[in-house]
Amino acid sequence: MDIKAPTYVEGRNLIKGQSVLITASAGAGIGFSAATRAVEEGCRAIVISDIHEGRLEKSVTKLKEETGLQEVYGKVCNVVVEDDVRALIDFAEEKMGGVDILINNAGLGTSKLLIDMEDDEWDKVINVTLKGTMRMTRYMMRVMKQRGNGGVIVNNSSVLGWRGQKEQAHYAAAKAGVMALTRCAAIEAADFGVRINAVAPSIAMHPMLRKSAPAELLAELEAKEAYGRAAEVWEVANVMMFLASDYSSYLTGEVISCSSQRA
């Protein structure tokens, strides 16, 4: 069955008046879509971050022009560097008067058979995808605890944290780690009023994926989905907004699948 994507959903002010920080959010993927949705859902200010300075500057300008929000800031950050992580969160705290919502979107994926994989290839994916999420979560928890008025953290995981796929052992292990990190950190953070959840997308289509992945593989993966198509990046961003909003006020330590794969 091939079901077309629904019409783009209008914002409902789900996070009205909140401030948002998103990693890896310059470009055309889930991160920038989440930034756009955050503004459409009523955020008062947003900091987007990326490792690519030029792309980040363009994305800040684009977000301002497309949404009309002027409280849009950009800060370069490499989540594998602890000093960068601290500098990013401190910057966002200062610019926005505190971060209400953190969305950890940074991740790295490659394709390689485990039998052929070198340690440095494994470590690179783990360091960005799992340890980068940990670094951001750890320091944000410290800041939110010190501030004392709660907050929300949303992590981007993957359905590969649950199921196997050839050439994805390193990425799947990292994303499974993000799921476990989410559950454990949520129990700690509950003590000071911070909620931590994650979204687990299957295949979400964006221009970079179409350019980098073989067309045959994309067609095969899409065919396995119940709707016969990949998710639009904004559909994943919608789930992030739900988790960031008060509609999920009694939800913490959970991983929400954004997938429709057939058995």
N, C-alpha and C positions, 0 to 999 in steps of 0.2 A: 504494500500500500504506500502510495506517495501522497502525503498530506502537506500542502504548502504551509509555510510559516504564517502565523496570524498577523493581522495588522498591528503595527507598532502601538504599544499601550501607552496612553497618556499618564503623566505623573499624578499622584494622589496626595502629595505632601506627607509621605510616610515618615520622613525624617526632617520635618520642618524645624528650622532654627538650630539644627545640629551642625557641628563642624566635622569634617571628614579628611582623613589621610589615606592615600592609596599608593602602594608600591607598584612598580612596573606598569605604569599607567599612561605611558606615551606611545602612541601608535594607533593601530586599528583593531586591537584585540579586546579581550575581556576587561582589562584594566581601564582603558579609556572609555569603554562603554559603561563601566561601573561609575566612572567619574561623571559622565554625561547624565546617567540616571540619577545620581546623587543630587545633582543640581535640579533636575526635573522634579525630584521628590522633595525639594524645598530646603536643601542645606543652605546655611547662611555663609559658609566659607569652605574652601577646599584646598588642600595641598596635594599635588600630584608629583610623583617621583619616578625617576628612571635612571639607568646607567648611561644613556645616550644623551648628552647635553643638547645637541642641535635638535634632535627629535622632541626633546622635552620642551624647549622654547617654543617650537611650532605648535605643540599640543596645548600649551598654556594659552597662546594667542587664539587658537581655534576654539577652545572651550569658552573663552570669554566672548568671542564673536558669535558663536552658535547659541549660547544660552543667555547672554546678557549679564551674567553674574560677573562682577568686577573683583570680588574677593577670591581670586584664583591665583595660587602661587605654585611655583615649581622649585624643586630642590634635587640636584643630582645625588644619587645614593647607590652604592654597591653593597648589597645586603650581606656579602661575605666579609665585609670590613666592619668591625664593631664600632670604630670611631665614626664611620659614615652613618651607621644606624642611630647612634646617640645624637649626632649632629642633625639628622633629619627630624627626629622626634622633638628635639629641643627647638628646632626652627619652627615646626608646626605648632608647638605649644605657644611660642612667642607670637607668631603671626596671627593665630586664630584665638588666642586667649584660652587655650586648652583644646585637646583633641577629644571629641565625644565618640568618634567611630574610627577604628583602624581597619582597613581591608588589606590583608596580606596577599598580594597577587603574584609576587615575584616567584618565578620558577624556571627551570631549564630542563629541556628534554632533548635527547638524541636517540638514534636507533642503532643498536649494536647487539649482536649475539653475546650472551654472557660468556660463552666459551672463548670468545675472541677479545674480551674486554680487558683493558689494562686498569690498574689501580687508579691512575690519575683520571681516567674517563669516569669511573665510578664515583670517585671523590668529588669531581667537579659538579656533577648533578646533585649529589647529596648536600654539598656545601651551599649551593644556591637555594635549592628547593626545600630542603628540610631544615638545615642549620640557619639559613637566612630567615625563614619563618620563625624559628625559635628565637633568634636574636631580636627580631622586631617585637615579638610577643613578650619576651622577658623584660625588655626595657620599658615597653608601653605599660605592662602590668605594674612595674615599679612606680612609674609616673602617675598612673591612675590611682594606685593605692595611696600614694603620698597626697594627691589632690583631694581624695576623699568624697567624690561625688559620682562614683560609678563610671560606666562606659561600656563600650561594645567592641569586640574584636571578631572579625569574620575572616576565616582562612580559606584559601582556594586549594582544594585537594583534587582528587580525580577518582573516577570509578575504578581506575587501575589499582587503587589501593585495596580493592576488594577482589578483583579478578585478574587473571593472567593474560598476557599478550606477548607474543614472540618479539624479541629484541628490545623489551622494555623493562628488564629486571631492575635496573638502577632507578629508573623513573618511578616504577611501581613501588619499589621499596621506600623511596623518598616520600611519595604521596601517602602510603600507608603510615609512615612515620608522622606525617602532618595530621592524619586522623587521630592517632594515639596522643600526640601532643595536644591537640584540641581538647580531647576528653580529660586528660590529666590536668592541664592548665585551668580548665573550666572549674574543676573542683576547688583548686586553690583560690581562684579569682572570685568565686562566689562569696568568700568570706568578707570581701570588701566591695561587693555590689557590681562586679564586672561580669558580663556575659561573654562567652567565647563559643562560637559555633563554626561550622565549615560547610562549604558547598562542594559537591563532587560531580563535576561535569563529565559527560562522556565525550563526544566529539562536538566541538563548537567551531563553526566555520567563520574564518576571517581571511582577508587577502593574503597575509603572510603564509598561512597554512596552505592555501591553494597554490602558492608559488613554490613552497618547499617540499610538499608531500607528493608522491607519485599519484597521478589521477586514478590509477587502478586501485591503489590502496584506499583512497578516499571513497571511491564508489563502493568498495567492499565493506568498509566500516559503516557507511550510510545505509547500505542495504540491510544491515543487521539491526538497525533501529526500528522500533515499532512503527514510527511515522515515515520511515523510508527516507529520512533526511537528517542532516546534522542540526543541532541547535543553533539558533542565531546567538551571537555574543550577547545581545541585549536580553535574551531570555535567561541566560545565566546571571547577568547583572540584576535582573528582577528578583531572583532568589536571594542574592546578596542583600538587596534592599529590604526584603522581608526580614532577613536575619538581623539586619542593622536596626530595624524599627521596633517600636513598642508592641507591634503585633506578635512578636516572639518573646515577650517579656518573661515568660516562664520556661523558656527553652535555653538550655546551656549544655555544652558538652556533646552536642549532636552533630551528625554529618548528614546533610540533606542531599540525596542523589538528584542530579539534574540529567537524567538519562531515561531512555525509553527502549533500551535494547531488548530484543527478543531472547527467550531462553535458548 
